[in-house]
């Protein structure tokens, strides 16, 4: 057979599709992490955050402060147990609490779509006021923008928060230690399923309500009871994604006991119906903590004395170091690897 040669001609590289943002980049899972590491962190350079915790810790004038910001795009705006206003306040309060800070003040920015009824906005603002009062914070500054009809989905809210850390408090996803006990503050997946059920086009109903709540008082009780190394509120991407992030930050192996995971029957039923893994469903009023083994029972008892920790449960422990992984020990004695949410499970959820 004669070999055909074309001198000076090279086969072109396969054409790469133009890269664009997709819904999965807002999932809080693998795609969100990829966007952060490939674009935002390199693009910001020295201005980028040094840690990937829920809030940044800054030191100035001998004072340790925490700062965070979050944007809220939930649909529908009102859902069983909450609304976008309560969500905005609680989400930012909780991000501050997850580094052990006492929240002090919030700012809020509103993007309003032309045609939004005043009554809708009044309800949202009243809900924000009530949530801020419950958390013990003030909303001290804000901004409003109006965009043409069709340019937004009724209402978007951005909130930023400032908090203060007490001396000796050092909480980070990078602080997991061998032997730490994993505690979750209550049932998992309530928020995601409640919001999903409120979207009437999906055709199923439930009496389940969102768990959206401020967790700063719960965290204060925990810190008073024992040594807490890691805190995280498992919002987008759910408990699985939060624990995978912690394992990566700490280079730790975390093992969970499937039989100890607390789910409401309505959440399990909905997930079975829709083919969801409840470990990936969003929460807005729960936290997961990694606590020094010797203090775990005291911390658990303190949590169960609070309004938002009554159903707290020990669900696992840190069993190894040097390898980032989360393992779920199943009821039949096997184990499966738990990773970050790979794509988009529930869009516009928080």
Buried (B, 14 or more C-beta within 10 A) or exposed (E): EEEEEEEEEEEEEEEEEEEEEEEBBBBBBBBBBEBBEEEEBEEEEEEEEEEBBBBBBEEEEEEBBBBBBBBBBBBBBBBBBBBBBBBBBBBBBBBBBBBBBBBBBBBBBBBBBEEBEEEBBEBBBEBBEEBBEBBEBEBEEBEEEEEEEEEBBBBBBBBBBBBBBEEEBEBBBBBBBBEBBBBBBBBBBBBBBBBBBBBEEEEEEBEBBBBBBBBBBBBBBBBEBBBBBBBBBBBBBBBBBBBBBBBBBBBBBBBBBBEEBBBBEBBBBBBEEBEBEBBBBBBBBBBBBBBBBEBBBBBBBBBBEBEBBEBBBBBBBBBBEEEBBBBBBEEEEEEEEBBBBBEBBBEBBB
